[in-house]
Amino acid sequence: MSTTKPNILLTGATGFIGGRLLTALDGQGYRVRSLQRSLGKTRFRFILKNEPEVVQGDLLKQETLVPALEGIEVAFYLVHSMSGRKISEAQEFAARDRIAARNFAGAAGKAGLKRIIYLSGLGDLGSSLSRHLESRQEVGEILSSGNVPTTVLRSAIIIGAGGASFEMIRNLVEKMPVILCPPMINTRSQPIAVENAIQYLAGCLRQPATIGETFDVGGPEVLTYKDLIKIYARFRGLKRRFVQVPLASTRLFAKGMDIISPLPAGIVAPLLEGLKNETVCREHRIRQLVPVELIDMEEAVRKAAVEEADVFRPGLFRHRR
Ligand SMILES: NC(=O)c1ccc[n+]([C@@H]2O[C@H](COP(=O)([O-])OP(=O)(O)OC[C@H]3O[C@@H](n4cnc5c(N)ncnc54)[C@H](OP(=O)(O)O)[C@@H]3O)[C@@H](O)[C@H]2O)c1
């Protein structure tokens, strides 16, 4: 790989991670082309120094990928297909993600890309992974089995304003004085602050030893989901009662979240199903290769809540800053 900055294709730039990575790469002087389904959709673009080149494309339509990949050396794969307001729609995401990954791996190989960097999910295969986490791993395998060396970063939930996981925690605590706790709320996880996840993704570009490798990425603490909910409630000064319930109906909880939050059931259901799986880093090699100062979850939640109030809902608890 040349020492000059590579031309980058960013997929998912209209999403939570992609929008932030676009801002970070722009700040570091990279030339970025954004592949997106809708040309008009933007996320955080108001703080960019340089307007990125935007091309219309859909990973499910292979013909749209050829022009998007022309002249590109490195691509970030930050896409998933979970969507829809109906739980039934949540059943089909894995098939769509399989097709999208195959299309992308094939087109990237033909275009002669030097590398792909993909953000996947943590979770051990063979431990009855949820369909979402299994699908994330399958996408990594499809991309890695193509002709382009692929870096896979495996992450647990990423804490930041606008991210689905943080929004679930925020809506639950803000709107529910009594929080029902199914057993999976006590599953261990190693969440990471979105700033750190972005540092790892961008840092891989500067570290050739990451090419073609898979790494676990996580924050400094192993916590349960209940711990995270308590951290948010403490920061907001909200007293919440936790009531243990013996059974968990993902369907019911997803429908409840669909009612109390803007998050659609088609995203919430697969994410909730994944709460049963422990998502803790099994190795920490990335810390040597891409050193970053890890942010603890008290701070990550505080930053996410403040940013959420600033960017998404101006006026909310402004006094707390
Ligand atoms: N958020 C987390 O906590 C977390 C944790 C671990 C790993 N990850 C991984 O991080 C990546 C990004 O997740 P995210 O949280 O940023 O998701 P997100 O906010 O929902 O964004 C998903 C992005 O994918 C795009 N997309 C979906 N289908 C597409 C298609 N067929 N063609 C082109 N673009 C398509 C969406 O575009 P539209 O705007 O057109 O819908 C959107 O930009 C995923 O690989 C995910 O598995 C996230």
The ligand as an SDF file (V2000), in Angstrom:
LIG
                    3D

 48 52  0  0  0  0  0  0  0  0999 V2000
  -24.2840    0.4920   16.3860 N   0  0  0  0  0  0  0  0  0  0  0  0
  -23.7090   -0.4710   17.0920 C   0  0  0  0  0  0  0  0  0  0  0  0
  -23.8650   -0.5570   18.3450 O   0  0  0  0  0  0  0  0  0  0  0  0
  -22.8460   -1.4930   16.3840 C   0  0  0  0  0  0  0  0  0  0  0  0
  -22.1890   -2.4680   17.1540 C   0  0  0  0  0  0  0  0  0  0  0  0
  -21.3750   -3.4100   16.5100 C   0  0  0  0  0  0  0  0  0  0  0  0
  -21.2320   -3.3660   15.1330 C   0  0  0  0  0  0  0  0  0  0  0  0
  -21.8900   -2.4130   14.4100 N   0  0  0  0  0  0  0  0  0  0  0  0
  -21.7450   -2.4420   12.9450 C   0  0  0  0  0  0  0  0  0  0  0  0
  -21.5080   -1.1460   12.4330 O   0  0  0  0  0  0  0  0  0  0  0  0
  -22.0280   -1.0680   11.1140 C   0  0  0  0  0  0  0  0  0  0  0  0
  -22.8980    0.1850   10.9950 C   0  0  0  0  0  0  0  0  0  0  0  0
  -23.9460    0.1260   11.9560 O   0  0  0  0  0  0  0  0  0  0  0  0
  -24.7670    1.4360   12.3690 P   0  0  0  0  0  0  0  0  0  0  0  0
  -25.0840    1.3050   13.8100 O   0  0  0  0  0  0  0  0  0  0  0  0
  -24.0770    2.6590   11.8790 O   0  0  0  0  0  0  0  0  0  0  0  0
  -26.1070    1.2230   11.5410 O   0  0  0  0  0  0  0  0  0  0  0  0
  -27.1480    2.2970   10.9720 P   0  0  0  0  0  0  0  0  0  0  0  0
  -27.0650    3.5880   11.6720 O   0  0  0  0  0  0  0  0  0  0  0  0
  -28.4720    1.6100   10.9610 O   0  0  0  0  0  0  0  0  0  0  0  0
  -26.6780    2.5040    9.4650 O   0  0  0  0  0  0  0  0  0  0  0  0
  -26.7800    1.4870    8.5190 C   0  0  0  0  0  0  0  0  0  0  0  0
  -26.3140    2.0370    7.1810 C   0  0  0  0  0  0  0  0  0  0  0  0
  -26.4000    0.9910    6.1960 O   0  0  0  0  0  0  0  0  0  0  0  0
  -26.9310    1.5630    5.0180 C   0  0  0  0  0  0  0  0  0  0  0  0
  -27.5180    0.5290    4.1600 N   0  0  0  0  0  0  0  0  0  0  0  0
  -28.3800   -0.4410    4.5420 C   0  0  0  0  0  0  0  0  0  0  0  0
  -28.6730   -1.2290    3.4900 N   0  0  0  0  0  0  0  0  0  0  0  0
  -27.9700   -0.7420    2.4290 C   0  0  0  0  0  0  0  0  0  0  0  0
  -27.8440   -1.1190    1.0610 C   0  0  0  0  0  0  0  0  0  0  0  0
  -28.5340   -2.1570    0.5650 N   0  0  0  0  0  0  0  0  0  0  0  0
  -27.0180   -0.4040    0.2530 N   0  0  0  0  0  0  0  0  0  0  0  0
  -26.3390    0.6590    0.7530 C   0  0  0  0  0  0  0  0  0  0  0  0
  -26.4090    1.0710    2.0340 N   0  0  0  0  0  0  0  0  0  0  0  0
  -27.2230    0.3800    2.8730 C   0  0  0  0  0  0  0  0  0  0  0  0
  -27.9760    2.5470    5.5420 C   0  0  0  0  0  0  0  0  0  0  0  0
  -28.3490    3.4240    4.5120 O   0  0  0  0  0  0  0  0  0  0  0  0
  -29.8010    4.1720    4.4730 P   0  0  0  0  0  0  0  0  0  0  0  0
  -29.5820    5.4940    5.1460 O   0  0  0  0  0  0  0  0  0  0  0  0
  -30.0980    4.2950    3.0190 O   0  0  0  0  0  0  0  0  0  0  0  0
  -30.7820    3.3000    5.2110 O   0  0  0  0  0  0  0  0  0  0  0  0
  -27.1720    3.2020    6.6590 C   0  0  0  0  0  0  0  0  0  0  0  0
  -26.3240    4.1840    6.1520 O   0  0  0  0  0  0  0  0  0  0  0  0
  -22.7650   -2.3750   10.8490 C   0  0  0  0  0  0  0  0  0  0  0  0
  -21.8960   -3.2280   10.1550 O   0  0  0  0  0  0  0  0  0  0  0  0
  -23.0080   -2.9100   12.2440 C   0  0  0  0  0  0  0  0  0  0  0  0
  -23.1150   -4.2960   12.3000 O   0  0  0  0  0  0  0  0  0  0  0  0
  -22.6900   -1.4760   15.0010 C   0  0  0  0  0  0  0  0  0  0  0  0
  1  2  1  0
  2  3  2  0
  2  4  1  0
  4  5  1  0
  4 48  2  0
  5  6  2  0
  6  7  1  0
  7  8  2  0
  8  9  1  0
  8 48  1  0
  9 10  1  0
  9 46  1  0
 10 11  1  0
 11 12  1  0
 11 44  1  0
 12 13  1  0
 13 14  1  0
 14 15  2  0
 14 16  1  0
 14 17  1  0
 17 18  1  0
 18 19  2  0
 18 20  1  0
 18 21  1  0
 21 22  1  0
 22 23  1  0
 23 24  1  0
 23 42  1  0
 24 25  1  0
 25 26  1  0
 25 36  1  0
 26 27  1  0
 26 35  1  0
 27 28  2  0
 28 29  1  0
 29 30  1  0
 29 35  2  0
 30 31  1  0
 30 32  2  0
 32 33  1  0
 33 34  2  0
 34 35  1  0
 36 37  1  0
 36 42  1  0
 37 38  1  0
 38 39  2  0
 38 40  1  0
 38 41  1  0
 42 43  1  0
 44 45  1  0
 44 46  1  0
 46 47  1  0
M  CHG  2   8   1  16  -1
M  END
$$$$
